[in-house]
Every structure is written in C-alpha cells, then in structure tokens.
C-alpha cells in the first residue's frame, strides 16, 4: 500500500480545462495534483483541435498543388504531386508531441504533481489512482468528452471515429462520413482534398445544422465544387458487405459502397466509468450540472469543460479552469462571458460569436443585421477567395453589437476581434470608427458595421 | 509672482489653538479675494476664514480635524506682485518641509473626488436593470466588481449604450448608501459601514459631554407641572399682542420663572471651578438655550434674562438660536451662561436626564405638554400637564435645595400671576 497523498486541489483530466486549471492553481500557490490516464493535453491536443488542423493544412497544401496540374490562373504548374500520408501523420505527430511536452513542462514549472493513471473517485474528497490514494480538499472534474458511437456502426475495422481518421495509414478509396456537423465536414473536406472520394450522410435536412442556412451556403457550395456527395435527410441503418446502408425515412434506401466509414455524430460528456456515480451529483443529461462558478451540487467538487456540457469548446474549458483555480484561491469569480466564439474549420471557415439574427429575433430584440461580402474585399480576392461575408447583428435603438458571424477563407482569425468587441460592449460606431488595416480581411468587419449604419464605402 | 501666506488668526481672546474644520479650496484652485477658504473653530464658535487676496492655492497648512496653533501657516497663495512672504534660504530650510509636502499631498485626494462623484450622481439616477438584462461592462470592470463584491446589476452605466465604465464603478464604490448585494424587492444584507471622523463641533460636544459626565455628580429631579393657567395666559397674550410684539412660546415664561426662583437659590445660578475649588454665584442670569444645529448641539446664551421682558427675552432667544443653527453665532453669543434651559418641544418625552453644561451647576429640561385627566377636589378634570426634568451638580447643590428650587418654579408656573409680582 502506497503512502496517502494529501493535496488541496485534485484535478481529474489533463485536457485544456484541467491543465490550465493546474497551471493557474500553481501560480496561485495551491498545492495541486493532476491525474491523466492518457496523454497530457486531452482530446484537444492529441486527437482533436490540433491534429485536425494539422491534417487540414496538409490537405489544403496537397489540394492546391493538385490544382496546378491543370492550367492555373496563377500561372503555376506542376506535373503530379504525390502524397506520402505516413510522412504527413509523422509531421502532425511532431506538432502534437511538441505541444504536449510543452504542457508537461508548464505543469512542472508551476509545481503541479502529475500522476499518470486512471482515477477512480471514492468520495468527494478522495480518489484512487491504480492503488494510490489521494486525499484532497477540492476535486475538479475535467474528464472531457468522447465521440458518440452509433449502435449500428460499432467502431472497428472500416468503421472509424475521428481519432482514427486523424492518423490514417493510407487513404481510403471512398470515405463515407456519417454526420454533417463540423467534425464530419472538417475531416470529410480534408480527406477529399487528400484524394479520397467522400460522401456525407446527415440525418437532418442541411449541413452544419446549428448554423443558419445563409451562413452555411458558401460551405455547401464549396463541398459541391470539391465533389463531395451530400445525402441529407438520411438515417444510417448499418454497414454490411462493404456498403453503408441508410434510409430517407420515406421508403427510399441508400446503399453506398465504402471502404471506410467515419462516424462523427457528436460528442458526449465523459461522466461514467470512474466512480462519478458514487457522488450522486446533480446531472444535466450526461453532463454534470454546474452553477455559474462551475461548482457541482456537491461543495468543493467542481466541473469544467466538456464533462459539464455544451458548448464543448476547448477555450471555454480553459477559461473555466482558470476561474475555478482563482475561486479556490479565495477570489470571487463567476463564469459570465459576453460570448464564446465557435469556429468551424471547414473550407471556407465559419465563425459565430454572440447572437445570430434568429436568436436576437426570438428574444424580441429589434435588430439591425448587415453583411459585407468578401467579394468586395481586396485581400480576399488576392487569396483567391470570393465567397463568404461578415455579418453583424446590433440593437436598433443603441447600436450595441450583439453578435458577429462570418464565413470565408481564414475567418477563424477574425474571431478574436469579434469576441473582443462583444466583451467590451462595442457599438456599431466603435467598430466603424476603428481604422482597420488595408488590405486585410478585417476591413470587411469594419464595412459590415458601416453598412449597418447605412454608409458602407465599398459596396 | 509672489507668495501670500495666511496665518491662523487669533479669533478669541487668549486662545492659542484653533481646530481646522473644513477646507473649501484645494491646491491648484484659483481663488478670488474675499472667497472663504476654510472654516476654523474655537471652543465656541466656527469662524470662516476669507482670503484677503486673489491668486492660486499653493499649499494647505493642515487637514480637517487638525488642531493648529494661532499664527501657524494656514494657506499659501500665489499672487500677482510680491506677496507678503519671501522664502529666504534660511526660512526655507527652517520651515517644516515635510508638513508642506504632506499638506499639499493629503487634502487633495480627500477633497477632489467629492464634487465629481456628486455630479455623477446628480446626473445619473440609479436604475437597476431587469433581472435578465446582463449588465454591459468590459471584462476588466466585471472582474473589479467581483473582487469588490458588487453586483453590476445595481451599478448605473454612463457609457455608450449603458456600458458600465470604471468611473461608474468608482462612483458606486464611493457612494456610502451602497445597495450592493440587495435582492430586488428583498431585504439585502448590508456589509457597508461609514467612518465619520469625530472632528470640529462633534469633537467639542463629545469632549464636553464626557467631561461633564466624568466630573459632575449628576442628580436629576422630575416634577409634574400643571400649565393650564400658563397656557391660557400665553394664548391670551399672543391673541392680544402677538401681531405687534411677536408670538410667545413657553420658553420666556420658563426663563422668567427661573429668574424669579433663582433669587432665593443663588447656589443654583452659579458656576463651579472645580480645579480652583471656587463657586461663583452670579447676579446676572445668563440662560444657555440648548439648540440643535446642523452639525450638533450648541448652547447660545440669552444674556441678562433678569433684565428682559417676556417679549424681549423671547426675541433674543429666537435670535441667538437662529444664529447658532446657522453657525453664525459669535463667540460671545456662545459663552458665559450661568444656567441652561433645554427643550425638545413636542419631542420632549415624559422624562429626560439632561447633562449639566459645565461649569454651570444646573440645567432645566422641559418635557412634552399633554392634556391629562387629573383629580382636583375629588373631580377628574382635563388639565394641560408638563414635566420638568432637571439635573444639578450634586457636589455643590444639595438635593433639598434642588427640589425646593424646582417646586418654586412650579409654583410660579402654576400661578403665572406670581411671575410678575415683585
């Protein structure tokens, strides 16, 4: 029997929520232990955000190179680009390694004790990790989420989840993506650009169902141009004899020959299998219910990130982790951001911050909605990007900006400006009166505000 | 450019120290000739100090509450021309440099923010938002509010679109009646507290009350007085002479009763110097009239009450009380009483235990007048009744004498004709 470890803060999960909480706790002088069963960095660094962006970059580069085999308006021509996917995966793994070892170094620097192993909760103040008892004053649950599996499509063999899709050994002939949400589309588009034939099957009537149709239209166009087959309104029934079977609900049967099927139908809070049930916490479906301070129904038991439900975004988990550490250090804090940006790395990219016109309308707010197309933006043209726009939603009475949406090449980088304007309580005049550098995509942001005020300059 | 220095003036005979009560200017202010720069206070009176010159305030010589020596530097003003003060090198060194620095640095933050805050409040009424309305504020403001335990919902936003600025938070924090944390419509816990420095008049009152309670052996005596006849007389006099001579309150009658009764009780119209162990019995009856001013209790004096008529005493009481209330009473008007009369009128209650106004030895307190059933000759009749609650310095006034004095006053008031029979 190993010696009992006593600590003030025990964090289960070393993802973006858990490790940020640990770093901040270390900065604040709180004795902290972090337990991680797999690799530090969690889903985000290992099998999510970072590797997918790396793969998307590879796909984009290869796609561009392939374009130059045909006569290009840019005047570039290449004979025939080849892809060594194992090298690509190696490069991606290198990035992941650098980041995860960076996290380990940061934790060490801040005096956080990292224990590798799977935690089992004994009660609200004690956890066991492979025979090692750890006693704590505060327990922070940051166990994240896992991919939702479909009973008729169990993962294995040709049926893969996003984790396997991010470490391909070879390109499939025909990949069928089940799920037209952001994960399915990001990976589907990447695989298409890497040379695979790709089809997307989605149960609902449109892609990216959480966004409005206007916003997703440029993505739908791009998917069509890339030659990805879309099967909307189709429910998957199973996979047999190398074929994915789906029905349209009206008697129509779909049979797609596919050597690989990617199941990307969402993520579920990881709240089972480690003794969480014994705490009998108040739940919100599969997610742990938390208050505005990320406290669960049990005193000094906290939950952050995906395990605490939607929106399942790494940057939300990080902000919550930082906050919980400060609360434990005795500060008064509440999680009350004006907005959390959501970014979708499809081609083109989509970014949504704050209220959409529809949401504002539902809340009975009288709004001005204005958009500025990238077709009228010089920088976008020079990036060969003509689709997409920036849209602003503002109150009609005092011009307070309530939300931003954008779709277009590289618009993910505009998310910071969007979030900042909402957090600072900017009005249309504030953005319209800020000089935006020329030539940048950001000019479309200023022009959208100007257009909402009735005097856009370049349209 | 020269420097003009105003020194703390000698405002009362033989007073060496004066308390600085309030500054009306701050360093950097441009002031006009005759503009009042400060209030200072002696034992008895608050005096305004005007500036004899126009110019710019360079330094203040003290902070409110500070007791300063007569002749010390009160304020330094930069003036056109040569001024009245030359900083010789020696003088510069000899002068208490830290004090000057302190004076320049300290009062400024005390005085400056107040008008700003007041202005903000006047312009911006506090409008609590609806519960579902998120207060609009930058992350930095939100964090500061959390750290300070303030619900931004209750903070007025003066920025564009009602945005709560750092300045709004400053104003809210400095506002003493903070309603932070109060639930809408509920009874919120209050954790705020306000520290009021005991300076100026309040300090004087505190010292004198404490001193009186510590030194004087208080003996209090309460008697009930039938003022039916007195009230009838008073009303008749007011009906007949009110227009020409002014209305009479009960006070001049009480003063008259005291004047007449004191002829037989010289030991009560006296002052006791307990350090010199001397009692001075006064021929003159100078009646102190306890008066509530804006800043606290003051005792202006009706001088030579024994020589005044009902109406002249009444008008003099009104005049000195008014002067005291408006902080305009002179030092003479606030000192020299030989006995004190205290009345809260309708608020008089049924009994009070007044504190002797040292070095006097007696204070007469007037309680509320009410109509009450009283048994007279076996009949229950309604009479106007009023209590007198009086305190004496038992060290020099015996209980028997005190009781006899009050009984004499009672006899005079119940048979008011006796007040005027010599």
Interface residues (C-beta under 8 A of the other chain):
Chain A: X331 X332 X333 X334 X336 X338 X395 X398 X399 X400 X423 X424 X425 X427 X429 X430
Chain B: X134 X136 X137 X138 X139 X142 X143 X146 X147 X149 X159 X160 X161 X162 X163
